[in-house]
Amino acid sequence: MRVLLMAGAQVIGPAMSLERTLELALAENPSCGVLDVRLRDGLVFPAAHLLRARGAGIVFHTGQIDPEGLKRDWPGTEVLFKPAPLRLLIPAVLAACCGRGFGAS
């Protein structure tokens, strides 16, 4: 989160649970969500669907899920394996924000 703030992003999280992620996705209008797949109370996919339906780009930043499967199941999203180096994280977020997650690569 600190890295994104230092890069000039407005950060509305973190959200450590699916419940909180859904609350933020409904209350705010983010241009991008940087999402870990596994949260305290479940998988993040309901929130990812909500963000995508609201036009937000998505970056999955995870260490526990098959990245190739995510790329296949979520076309137009960037999938970064933790810990992602800054040289990959910041451009992925920028692309997701600008491309809004639909076909951005």
C-alpha positions, -999 to +999 in steps of 0.1 A: +000+000+000+028+024+009+044+019-025+011+028-043+007+059-021+043+070-029+035+065-066+006+090-063-023+066-060-053+073-038-057+041-018-090+032-002-079+000+016-065-022+027-094-046+032-084-079+048-118-096+044-142-102+016-169-085+036-148-053+038-137-055+002-173-057-009-182-027+013-154-006-002-163-016-037-199-005-032-192+027-013-163+040-035-158+041-072-123+028-076-106+028-110-086-003-100-086-030-074-054-047-063-067-079-049-052-108-030-072-140-039-074-154-004-089-132+023-097-140+059-133-150+052-130-164+017-119-159-019-120-124-033-138-133-066-173-119-056-156-085-051-136-089-083-169-095-102-184-064-085-154-042-094-154-054-130-192-048-133-185-013-120-158-007-147-128-010-125-096-027-136-082-056-116-047-067-106-045-099-087-015-099-064-013-133-048+009-161-037-014-190-034-033-194-066-022-206-101-014-174-120-019-191-154-054-202-143-062-167-131-051-152-164-073-177-183-103-172-160-100-134-158-089-121-192-077-086-192-063-087-157-027-087-146-017-114-122+014-108-101+029-134-078+039-122-043+061-105-036+059-086-069+088-063-076+079-026-078+090-025-115+060-048-122+034-037-096+032+000-105+029-005-143+003-032-137-018-009-116-014+019-141-024-003-170-054-016-150-065+020-141-061+033-177-074+002-194-100-004-167-092-041-168-107-049-202-081-061-226-053-041-209-019-059-211 
